Amino acid sequence: MKLSRLAIEQHQFFIIIILLFILSGIISFIQMPRSEDPQVSPAGSTVVVIYPGANPSDMEELVIDPIEEVINELEDIKQLNSNARDGLAVIGVEFEAGSDPDEKYSDVVQKVNSVRNNLPENILSLDITKWSITDVNILQLALVSEVVSYRELEKEAERLKNSLEKGPGVKSIEIWADPQQEIRISLDLPKMAQRNIPLQMVLGAIKTANENIPGGTVDIGSKQFNIKTSGSYKTLDDIRNTIVTFMMGKITYLKDIAEVDFSYEDQKYLARFNGYRAVFVTANQKEGTNIFSVNAELKQRLADFEKNLPSTIKVHTAFDQSESVSSRVSGFFLNLLQGLILVGVVMFLFFDWRASLIVMMAIPTSILITLSIIDWADYGLQQMTIAGLVLALGMLVDNAIVVTQNIARFLELGYKRMDAVLQGTTQIAWPVVNSTLTTVLAFIPMMMIGEVTGDFIRSMPVTVVVALLASLFISLTLTPFLSSRFLKIEKYQQKSRLRRLLDHIIENNYQRRLQAALRKPYLYLGGAVIIFLLSLLLFKFFIGVSFFPKAEKPQLIININTPSGTNLDKTAAVASYVESILSQRPEVKHFATNIGRGNPRIYYNVIPENEKSTHAQILVELKQYNPGYFARLIKELRDEFNTHPGVEIEVKEFEQGPPIEAPIAIRIIGDNLDSLKKIAHDSEQIIASTEGTININNPLRTSATDLQVKINRAKAGMLGIPLVDIDRAVRASLAGFPISDYRDPEGKEYQIVVRLPIQDNPSYSDFDKIYIASVTGNQVPLKQVASIEFAATPMEIDHHNLDRNVTLTSDVIGGVSVNATTKKVINKLDQYDWPKGYRYAVGGELESQQESFGGMLQAVIIAMVSIFAVLVLQFRSYSQPLIVFSAIPLALVGSVLALLITGNSFSFTAFVGLTSLVGIVVNNSIILVDYSNQLRAEGKSVREAVIEAGKTRFIPIFLTTGTTIVGLIPLTLGGGSLWAPLGWSLMGGLSVSTILTLLIVPILYTIFTREKVAKEMVTENQ
């Protein structure tokens, strides 16, 4: 081959090129970003609207419907989901894969802004955020104290935030669970009634007095001056001295009818660490940064901060992602090193030290070349790229083994070293190129997986492809050059015992078995077909399917859901019970409790629950992860919490895979909420009756009980009281009415909130304190124009693509197939008597699989056709590529047996392993068929050619398969439930397919070429 000859003749140039790649790889390894997961930016946005006092029905009508209407006008919408709760609306829009995230985010912002003026004027906040699957916190700190005030905790948290956010690579620092201070104007309604001052007059006076209107400019002589007006409030006294009214020569100031002072907003979110009151501070890193360097800087700044921290406040680390990343990265690199050592041992057992070193050079050079390229592609070092390196490890020496072994064979035949190098490389070069190309093509379908799953794993097949191409380049350049300088003839006496044993097996056992197979070809073929069909039956009936396994982290989540209407204090009491149980467990290192919302986001596929008084979440950190202890702990905690009456306490493990509602999710669609509630109840019973389900959640299981202000429109009309004034008075009196903002001299902003002088949470008796101004200026008691009644309302209202729906979710017990359990649920739901206009759709893991791999069949077909085309180009035949393809079903046999014996489910990574096998196992067939063709061209018969090809190529086939298998052993045994199925499917498939290929391919070659040989013989006789 010209490239190999050029690499030898111009070796100085090629060595410099390779050294440049090596140097670039070393620099990349030192500097490239490190993180736990790939950086993924799905195209989607979330709109969060907070409107205190509004029930779910109001949120649906006043907020969700108008926002959904304008967002739905956008192109490329995949799904539009909304959720309405008390005072909260969340609208999430996801766009089709391939959409530009930034462009779609801008479109959503523009659409929402276009309808903003049509939304209720008293909305507290409206936020629009862009999705990011990796927008997770790398550090969660807890400032803990039982003696200092929240004001002091908040002050120290702000000081810590100001320090941490200056660190290089820090994206954002957030403070959680600190109640915000506000300027509270506590109205004295009796005094207002005495002076005939309506609420609307007070609100208008405050709003007008706090406006900051530029006064323009004025020219005085040759100079121009800006005009400053009185502007906004500067001090609390400015607010107190606001003129509300001037009547009969008497001024009424705000301080005459209200108390004005700093206060804290009503507590909606409580945080505790190990049961003690806390404020959380979280840190998020920028994309493309190294988590270890960012974390080291944060820890240094934290140490400096603690030097000036009062002794009454302690700082604890609730979560540190760098520990997980360090464990995962170091674990993968340990697997890489162990695989490298095992591959080296195999090489030294069967080759002399010179040949072994020449072959082994392909591994570090190929890896360093790969590192430089994936760094240039901005993939960084994370679990997918490192897994790609480990997956490719055993294959990196395949080409070098084939080339080196063929050169050694020519040396044994008596060729001079240079001639042996050129002849040996040239003879095997194109088969090596084609076998590498077929392997590369086998990984193409994985690059074409759509949705978030495809974006998440894409760096793994890219890494494998780059590594294989790098190894091909090394095997055709560096390997021939080193062989021309250092390789020597290995005499039989110098061969290792294992090598001599292998030669004996080839000459005796394998040759006799192959000859027997050629005498009875159809018997062996029939046996292979039967074995293949049996493996399909085993796969269907005995191997479970769970695409995304558990994450196997030393952490777990405990979700607490109290009955509807439960206040924050009661939910906190239930959380205290859970904390008391956790504090007694020796396995628990610490725990962070969040009451009123979910824990800040610390894992890529766990989306925190928004503010909700009936919800609490506890993040539990264990001292270490041990599969046996972990499973026992989960079971014991579930058994313990199941005995607590009246509340739902779920113990959940972290899982792999894209963000989904739950492993099982059933979406029930229909218009009427009462009908949805009944169907949801029946469906919940169906799911609960299905073996393997756990932690079943039904949002409509219970209804909320609200206090409804039922206005007597006739009385209100007779008294000249506008209905909006009644609503505004109730809102301002009980929930508080945000009217304006105040900025103190230090630049900090506070909301100005008008409400009744209520010290604690509002109670039923507070309705008696509410008055509304009539048209005559008289103050009318609320109960004179309205009655207060209890009414049942839905806890929440969900929309899916503009339709009302309710989504039931369920986890699956560990070790149980998610797919099989989901199918059982579907079969039961199909037998349900569905009312007209109501239907169900399947979400969860099954939906994610269908979306992610829906286009995979087409991609696999394209890849197979491409591989077939490459083989047709190489062999100039249609039959011989079919012979090569016979290795694929043989590989499936081994994969199924390996998964069955080891007890692994068919997971996403097992699918990756099977896809990889398509390209790997055909390489052995290519080598056999190509060399058989060469021998036939030299005049040998078909039978002689296949026997000689099998004997000659046995060693390179054995060694390439062996090195690939031993390279996968560390990942398989140490990679946990995520990577074990991949390793076992590859190792099993390679083992069985290699054994069967050495027999079946020669048989098929003999059958498919017999007729052609006969015709050639007839032609020669004529």
N, C-alpha and C positions, 0 to 999 in steps of 0.2 A: 504494500500500500504506500502511495506517495507520501502521505503524512508521516508514517513511521520512518521511512527512509530519510525524509527531510529532518525529522527530529533527531536522528542519529548524525546526519552529516552537518546539520546546523545546530548542534546540541547547545552551544553557548547561548544562542538566542532563546531557545525554548526554556533553558534553565532559568534565564533571567525573567521570562514571562511567568513561569511557575513560582519563582521566588517572590515576584511582585504580588501574585495572588495570595501566597502564604502570608506575606507581611500585611497585606490588606485584611486578611482573615483574622490575624492576631489583633490588629488594631480594632477591627469591628467587634471581636469578642470582648475586648476590654471596655469599649465605649458604648456598644449598642444598648438600647433600652431593655429593661427587664420588668416584666409584670406577670401576674398570675394568668391572665387570659388575653386573647387577642383584642386589639382595639377595633371595635365594631360600631358603626354609626347607622342604625336603621332609619329609614325615612318615615318619620312619624312625629306627632306633636300632641301635647296634652294641655287642655284648657281647664284651669281650676278656678271656680268662682265661689267666694264665701259671702253668704247673705244671711246673717244671723236672724233667727226668728222665723224663717220660712220653712214650711214642712216640705216633704218630698214632692207632693202634688204641685205646690207653688213653684218649687225649683224646676220641675219639669215644664210647666206652662210658661213661666216668666223668663227662664234662663236657657234651659236646654233646647227647647223647640226652636227659638229664633237663632241660636248659635248653630245648631245642627243644620238648619235650612240653608244658611249661607256657606258653611263648610262643604256641604254635599254638592255644591256647584263646582267644586274643584275637580280636576281630571286625575285619573290613576288612583282613585281611592280603592284600597283593598277591603278595609272594614272601618266602620265608624261606631264606636261604643260610647255609651254615656251611663252615668250613675248619679241618681239624685237621692240625697239624704237630707236630714234636718240641717238647714243652713249651709249645705255644701253641694256643689255640682261639679262633676269631673267628666269632661268630654275628651276622649282619645281618638285620634284619627291615624290610621296606618296606611301608608301608600305602597304601591306595588314595588317589588324588588327591582332595583336599578334606577329608581327615582333619585334625583339629587336631594339630599336631606336639607341643605341650606335653602335651596329654592322653594321646596315645599313648606318649610317652616315660615319663610317670608310670605308665601301665599296664605297660610293659615292666619298669620298675624294681620294681614291686610283684610281678610274676610271678617275676622272677629271685630276689628276696629270699625268696620263699616256698619256694624249693627250695635255698637256699644251704646249709642245714644238711645236706643230702643229698650235697653235693659233697665231694671229698676234703679232709681237714682241712689238708693240707700245701700247699694252693694258695697261691702267692706273692702273686697279686693278681687282682682281678676288677673291671673298670671298665666302666661303661655310659655311652655318649656319645650325644647327640642329633645327628642328621645336620644338616649345613648345607653346601650346595653352594658357598657363598662364604666358608666358614670357612678362609680361606687367609692365609698370612703375607704382610704387605706389605713386610717387611724381613728379610733374613737376613745377619747379621754373622758374621765368622770371626775369633776370637782365635787368632793364630798364633805359635808359638814352638817351636824345636827344642832349647832348652837348659833351660827351666824345667820343674819337675815338674808332673804333672797336678793336684796339690794346689794349686799356685800358679795354674795356669790356671783351675781351678774357683773359687778364691777371687776372682779378678778378674772372672770371668763372673758370679758371684753379686753382686758389687758393681755391675756394669753392669746386671744385671737389676733390682736394687733401685732404681736410678736411672731406668731406662726405664719401669718399670711405674707410676711416679707421673705420667707424662705424660698430659695430658687426651686422651680419646678412645682410649686404649690398652685393649684388651680383655685381653690376656695376653702375658706374656713367658716364653719357654721356653728352657732350656739343653739342648743336644744333644751327645752323644758324650763326656760327662765321666763316667768310671767312678765310681760312688758308693762312698763310704767305708762300712765296716761294722765292727762289733766282732766280730772273729774269735776263736773259742775253738777252738784247735788241740789236739785230744785226743791224749794219749800212751797208746795202747792197751796196750802192755806193762805200764805202771804200773797201768792199770785192771785188767788181768788179775791182777797180783800181789795187788791188794787186793780182788779179786772184786767189782768195781763194774761193773754192766751199764750200757750206754748209756742205757737208759730211766730209770735212777736219776739220771743226770747231767741229762738233759733235764727231768725232773720237779723236781729241786732248783733249777735256774735259773728255771724258770717260776714256781715257788712263791715264791722269794725276790724276784721282781720284780713281784709283785702289789701294787697300791695300793688297799687296802680302807678306805673311810672308817670311822672309829671311833665315829661318832655324836656325841652331845652329853651333857653332864652339868651339873646345876645345883649351884652352890656359893654358898650364901647367896641373894642376890637376883639373881645373874648366871648366865648360861648360857654354857658354854664348849664349843667344838668339840674333839673328841678327835682328835689326829693320831697315826697309827700309824707304824711304821718306813718304810712306803711302798716305792717302787721304788728302783732303783739310782740313786745320785747321782754316783759316780765309778767309774773302772775298778777301783780297789782294792776297792770294794764287790762287784764281780763276781768278782774274784779270790778274795775271802774268803768266797764262798758256801760254806756247809757242805753237802757232798754226802752224807756218812754219818758216823755215830758208832758205832764198833764196838770193843768190849772196851776202853772208856775212851779210845779214840784218835779224834780228829776228823780227817777227811779234807776238806781244803778243795779248791776247784776248782783253785787255783794249784798244788796238789800233783800233779795229773794232767793239767794242760793249760796251754798258753800263752794269755794273754788280752791282746790288743792291737788297735790300729786296723790295718785293712788295706783294700785295694781289692777290690771284687767282681771276678770273672772278666770280662775284657774281652769284650764281645759286639758292640760297635759302635765303629768307628774313623772318625774324620773327618780329612780333609786339605783344604788349600786351596792350589792350585797345586803339589801334591805335598808340602807341608809339614804337619806335625801341627797339628791345630786343634781348637777347641771352637766349636760354632755357637751363636749366640743369635738367636732369631727373635721378631718382634713381630707381633701381630694387632690390627686396629682394631675398635672397636665399630661396630655397625650404626648407620646414620644420621649418621656422622661424615664429615668432609672429609679425604680421604687426604692432601692437600697440607699442611693445617695440622697433622695428626697427624705426618706425616713430618718436617715442619720442626722440630717440638718434639723429636722423637726425635734428629734430627741435631744439634740444639743441645746436648742432654744428652750425646750421644756425644762431642761436641767437649770439653765440660767434663770428661768421664770420662778422655779421653786425656791431659789435662794432668797427671794423677797416675799415669799408667800407666808401669810400668817399661820401660826402653828395650829390654829383651829380649823384650817382647811387642808385637806389632803387631795393629791391628784393620783388617780389610778388609771391604768391602761385597760379599758374594757375590751378592745379589739385592736389587733395589729396585723394587717394583711401581709406585711413583709415576712412574718414568721412562716405563714403558709407558703408564700412564694419561695422563700429560702429552702423550705423543706421540699417543695415540689421540684424546683430547679436543681437543687443538689441531688435529689433522688434520681432525676432523669439523667444528670451527668454521671452519677454513680452507675446507673444502668448502662450508659454509653461506655464508661471505662471498663466495667465488667464484661460487656459484650466484646469490646476491643481485645481484652485479655483472652477471653474464650476463643475468639477467632484466631488470635495469634497462637494459642496452644494447639488448635486443630492444624494450623499451617505447619508448625514445627514438628508435629507428630507424623505428618505425611510427606513433607518436603525437607530437603537439607536446609541449613541455616541461610545460605545465600538466596535460594529461591524464595524462602519464607520472608526474608527481609524485603526482597524486591516486591513481592505481592503486598506485604503489609504497608509499604509506602503509599499505596493507593488510599488507605483510610484517612490518615491525618491530612494529606494534601487535598483530598476531595472534600473533607469536612471544612477545612479552612476556606477553600474556594466557595463552598456553599454559604458559609457564614458571611463572607464579604458581599455576596449577591443578595441574600435575604435582608441584610442590613441596608443595602442600597434600596431595596424594595420596601423599606419601612415596616417590616414585619416584627422585628425585635425578637428577643428571647422570651418565649412564653411556652406554655405547655404544648401547644400544637406544633410549633417549629421544632422544639426539642424532641417531641414524639416522632416527628418526621425524620429527624437525624437518627434516632434509635431504630426506626423501622427500616431505614435505608442501610444501616450499618453493615449487616450481613451481606447485602448485595453489592457493596462498594468494591469488594475484592473479587466478585464473580468474573468480571472481564479480565482482570489481571491474572487470575488463576488460569483461565482458558488460554490466554496468550502465553503466559510463562510455561505452562505445561506443554503446549504445542511446540514452543521453541526448544524445550528440553527433549522432546521426542525426536526432533530433527538432529539435535546433538548426538543422541544415542544412535541414530541412523548413520552417523559418521560425517555429517556436514561440519564445515568450519563454523566457528562461532558467529561471524558476521553473516554468512550465508544462512545459517540456521535461524538467526534472528529475523532476517528479511523474509525468508521462505515461511517460517512458522507464523509470523505476524500477518503476512499477505494472505496465506491460506485461510486464516481464521477471522480476518478483519471484518469482512462484510457480514458474516453470521453474527459477529459480536455487535456490529452496528445495528443490525436488524433486530437482534434479541433485545438490545437496550431500547430501541425505538418502540417495540411492542410493549415493553414494560411501561415506558413513558405514556403510551397511548392508553394503557389500562387505568392510569390515574387521572386521565382527562375528565371522565364522568364526575369524579369527586369535586373537580374544580367548577363543574357546571351545576352543582346543587344550588337551588334557589333559596330565597328567604334569608332570615337571620342565621339559620343553621349553616347554610353555605358560606356566608361571610365569616362565620365563626371558625369553621374548620379549614377554609381555603388555604391558609398558610401551610398546613401539613402536607397536602399533595404537591404544592409548589416546592416545598423544601425537598421532598423525595425526588421530584423530577430534576431539580437543579443538581442534587447530589449524584444522581445516576448519570447525567450528562457530564458532570465533572469527572466522575470515575471513568467514563468512556474516553474522555480526552486524555486522562492520565495513562490509561491502559494502552493507548495507541501512540503515546509519545514518551513519557517517562519510563514506563515499563520496558519497552524495547531498548531504549538507551542504556538503562541499568543492566539489562540482560546482556547487551553487547560488551559490557565492561566487566561484569562480575560472575555471570552464570557459567557453571562448569558441568561437564558430564558427570552424572551421578551413577557410580558403579553399583551393581546389585548388592555387593557386600556392604556398601556405605548406606544403603537404604535402611530406614528404621524397621523394627519388627512389625509395626502396624502396617507400614507400606508393603512389606513383603507378604503379610497376611492378606492385604487387599489384593495384591497381584495373584495370590493363590486362589482367592475367591473368584476373581475374574476368569482365570484360566480353567477352573474346575466347576465350581458350583454354578456361576452365572452362565457360562457357555453351555453347559449341559441343559440347564433349565430353558435357555433361549432356544436351543435346538429342539427340545421336546415341544415347546410352544409352537414352533414353526411347523412341526409335523402334525399338530392338531390345532390349527389356528382358530377354527370356529368354536371349539370347546372353550378355549381361553377367552375369546371375545364374548361368548355367551355368559361365561362366569362374570366378566367385567360388567356387562349390562345388568345382570341380576343384582350384583353388589350395588351398582348405581341406583337402581330402582328401590332397593331396600333402604338405602340411605335417605331417599326422598320420603319414604314412609316414616322413617325414624324422625326426620326433621319435622314432619307435619304433626305427629302424634306425641312426641316425647321431648321436644325442645321448645321451651317457652320463648316468647318474644317480649322483651322489655328494652326499648331502644335506648333509653337514657337511665343509667344506673344511679345509685346513691353516690354522693360526692365523697363519702368517707373522710369527713373532717372532724376534728375534736370539738365540734360545736353542735348545738341543736337549738331549735326554736320552740318555745311554748306559747301557744296562742290561747288567750282567755276571752271568751265571749259570754257576757252576762245577759239576762233577759232584757227585752226592749223596755225602754223607760228607766233603766237602772242609771243612777247618777254616778259621778266619778268616785265619790267616797266609797260606795258599795263595791264598785269594780276594784278599787284599790285594796279593799279588805280581802277580796278573793285572791288578788295578787300576793298579798301578805301570807295567805295560807300556802300558796305554791312556794313562795320564798322560804317558808319554814321547813318545807320538805326538802328543798334543794340544799339548804344549809346543813342538813344532816347527812348528805351523801358524800362519802370520801372521794368519789371520782371527780367531784365538781371543784374547779379552780376558783371561779367567780361567776357572777351573773349580773346582767344589766336589765333593769325593769323599766318598761315604758307603759304608762297608764294613760289612756286617752288617745293613743295612736301607736303605730308600729315603730320598731327600732329604726334608727337611721340606716340607710341602705349600706350593707357591707358585703353583699354577694350579688353577682351579676344577674341572676334570674329571680331574685326575691324582691318584689316591689312592696315597700312599706304601706301599711294601712293608713289612710288619712284620719284626721281627728274624728273620734267617735267615743262617746263617754262609756259605751258598753264594751269597749275593746281594750285589752292590754296584751303586751307581747314581752316575753323575757328571752333575752339572748344568753345562752348558757355556754360557758367555756369550760371544757374538761381539761384535766391535767395532761392527758395523752389520749391518742386514739388506738383502741384495740378492738378489732371486729367483734370478738366474742363478748367482751365486757360491754361494749357499746350496745349491742343488740339486747343484752340482758337488762341494761339500764333503761332503755326505751320501753321494754315490756313492763318492767316493775313500776316505772313512773306512770304509764298508761293505766295499769291496774289500780294504782293508788288514787289517781285523779278521777277515775270513773266512779268512785264511791262518793264523790262530792256532789250533793244534789243541786239541781236547779241551774247549773252553769255548764258550759262546754269548755273543756280544757284539752287542747290538742297538743300532742308532742310530735314534732315534725323534724325529720332529718333534711339536711341540705341535699339537693339533687343536681345532677348534671343536665345539660341540655338547654335549649332556648327558654325564655320566660313563657310559661303557660299558667293557666288558672290552677290546674292540678293535674295529676296523672290521668284522672277520669273527670270529664266535664260534660254535662248534658245541658244543652241550651233549649229551653222551652219557650216557644214564640206564640204570642196571641195578644189581643187588645185589652180584654177585660181583666182587671186586677183580681177580682174575686175568683174568676174561673182559673186564672193562672195560679192562684194560691192553692186551689183544690188539686189541680193537676200536679203541681209541684209537690204537694204532700203525698199523693199517690206514688209519684216517681221516686220520692225519697225512700218510701217503703220498699220499692222494687230494688233500689240500689243497696239498701241496708240488708236485704235478704240474699244478696249475691255474695258468695263466699270470697273472702280476700279483701273486701272493702273496709275502710276505716276512716275516721275523721270526716264524716259526711256533713256537708254544709248546705243548708237551704235558707237563702235570705228571706223568704216569705214564710218561714216556719211560724213566726209569731208576728202580731201587729203591734205597732206602737199606740199608746194611749195619749192623746193630746188634749190640752185645754183649748177649746174653741170659743173665740169671742164672737158670739152670734148677735149681730147688730139689728136692732129694730129700726128698719129703714124709715118707717112712718114717723116714729118719734124723733129720730134724728132730723128728718126733713122739717117737721113742725118747729123744732128748736133752731133750725138754720145751722145745723152742724154738718159740715162736709164729711163724708165717709173717710176720706183720706186723712182728715185731722184725727179721727178716732184711731185709725191704724197707727198714725205717727205718734200719738200720745202713748199708746200701749207699748210701742217699740221703745220710745225714749225712756219711759218710766221703768220698764223691767229689764230689757236687754241693753239699754243704753243706745244713744243716737250719736254716731260719729259725725260731727258737724264741721270740723276744720282741723288744722295742724298748728302746732306751736314749736318754734325752734329756739332752744335756749342759747345763752351767750357762747357756749362751747360748740355749738353747731348740731347738737343732738335733737332729733325730732320726736315729738310726742303727739298722739292724737288727743283732740279735745272732744270729750264725750259728755253728753247731757243725759242725766238719768235721775231717778228718785234717790233720796239719801238712804239706800239700803246697804247695810254693812256686809251681809252675807248673801248667799244665793236667794233670788226672789222666791216668795212663798205665795200660797193662794190668798192669804189675807191682804197682800200688797195691792190686789185689784181695788180694794176699798179706798186706796189713797190716790187713785187716778181721777183727774178731772179734765173736762174738755170745755173750751170756751165756746159759748153759743154766739149767734149772730148779734145779740145785744151786748155781748161782753161778759155775760154771767158765766160762772164756772159751774158746769153740770157734772155730777158724779157719773162715772162710767156706767155703773150698774143701772142708771136711770134710762140709758139708751141701748144697753146691751146686756145679754145674759152670758154667764160663763158656764159652759157645758163640757163634759168629757166626751171625746169622740175617738173611735179607732181609726187609725191611718196606717198605711203601709210603712214598714221600716225603711224601705228604699224602693226606688223604681229604676229599672235598667232598660236601656235601649240597645239594640244591635241592628246596625244598618237601618236606622229610623224606626224599627219595629220594637214594641214593648216585648220584653222577654225576662225570664229568670234563669240563672245559671246555677245548677246543682253541681257541686264538686265533691270529689272523694279521693283520698289517698289509697294506696294499695300496700298491704302488708309486705314486708321485706321477703324476698324469695318467691313471690307470686308474680306470674306474668301479667303485665299491665294490659297487653293486647287481648289475651284470653279472657281476662276479667271484663274488659270493656265490651267484648263481643257477647258475653253472657248477658250483660246489662241491656245491650241493644236488642238481643233476641226477646227479652222480656218486655221491653218497651214496644216492640213491634206488635205484641199481642194485646196491648192496652187499647181500650175503646176511646180513641181520640175524638173529642168534639169537633164539629166543623169549624174551620178557621184557626185551628191550633195544630201545631206540629213541633217536632223536636229536631235538633241538629247536634252532632257530636263535636265536641271541642277537645281540649286537653292534648295528651300525647298523641293520640291517633290522628287528630287533625293536623298537628305539627308534622307528623311523619308524611302524611299525604301531601301537604304543602311543600315540604322540603324535598321530597323524593318523587313528587309527581312527574317531574320532567326527567327523572333519572333513567327511565326505561329507554326513552329516545336517545339520551346521551350514551347509554351503554351500547345500544344498537349501533350508533355512529362509531363508537370506539372499536367495537368488534369488526365492523366493516372496514374501518381504517387499518386495523391489524391484519385483516385478511388481504387487503390491497397490498400492504407491505410485503406479505409473504408471497403473493402472486408475482409481484415484481422481482422478488429474490429467486423464486423457484421456476418462474415462467410456466406455471401449472396451476390448475384449479383443484386437482385432487390432493396434491401434497400439502397445501395449507389446511385442508380438512384433516389430514393425518396429524398435523401439528395441533390442531384444535382438539383432538381427542384427549389431550391432557387435561382440559378444563373440567369435564364431568368427573374425571378421576380425582381431581383435586377436591371437588365438592364432597366426595366420599370421605376423605380424610378429615376435612373440616367438621363435618357432621359428627363423625365418631369422636373427635377430640372434644367438641362442645358437650356431647352426651356423657362421655366418661368423666369429664371434669365438673359437670353440673352447672355449666355456664349457660345463660340464656343467649338467644340471638339478639345482640344489641347493635347499636349504631356502629361501634368499632368492629364488631364481628362482620358487619356488612362491608366496612372498609377493608378488612382482611380478605374477604372473598373477592372483592373487586381487584385488590392488589394481586391476588393469586392468578387472575386471568392473564396478566402480563408476565408474571414470574415463571409459571409452570410451562408455558409454551417455549421458553428459552431452551430447556433440555431437549424438547422435541426438535427445535430448529437445528441444534447441534448435531443430533442423530441423523436427521433427514439430509442436511447439507453434506455431511461427510460421506453418507451412503451414496449420494449423487457423485461425489468426487471419485469414490472407489469404482463406481460403475463406469465413469468416464475413462478410468484407467484399464477397463476391460474385464472387471470382475463381474460375476453373475449377481443377480439380485440377492440370492440367499447368502452368498459369500460376502457381499457388500454389507448387508445388515448385521451379520455376525461380527465382522471385523469392525464396523462402526460402533457397535455396542461395546465391544471389548476395549477399543481405543478411547472412546469418549466416556467410559464408565468412571474413570478417576476424576476428570473435570466436573462431570455431572454430580458425582458423589460429594466432591469437595465444595462446589458452589452451593449445593443444597445444604450440606453440613454447616458451612459458615453462616448461611442465612439463618438456619435454625438456632445455632448456638448464640448468634448475635441477638436473637429475640428472647432468649431464656431470661435474662435479668428483667426486661420489661414485662414479660409474661408473669413471672413469679412475684415481682415487686411493684407492678403498676396498679394493683388494686382492681376493683370491679370494672373500672373504665377500660383499661388496656388489656386485661387478661383475656377477654374474648377475642380480641384482635390477635394476640400472640398465639393462643391455642388454635384458632382457625387457620392461621398461616402455617404453624408448625405441623399440625395434623395434615393439612392439605398438601404441603410440600413433601412430607414423609411418604404418604400413601401414593401420591401421584408419581413421585420419582421411582418408586419400586415398580408400579404398574406400567409407567411410561417405558421403562427399559425392556418390557416384554410386549406391550400392546402396540407401541409405535412400529417396531420391526415387523410385527404381524400385519398391520394395516399397510405398511410400505410394500410388503411382499404381495398382498392381495391387489392393491391398486396399480402396481407396476407390472404384474405378471403378463397381462394381455399385451401391453406395449412391447415387452421383451420378446414375446412370441412373434409379434409382427416383424420385429427387427430381424429375428432369426430366419423367418420365411424369406424376407427380402434378401438377406445375405446368401441363402441357398439358391435363390434364383439367379 
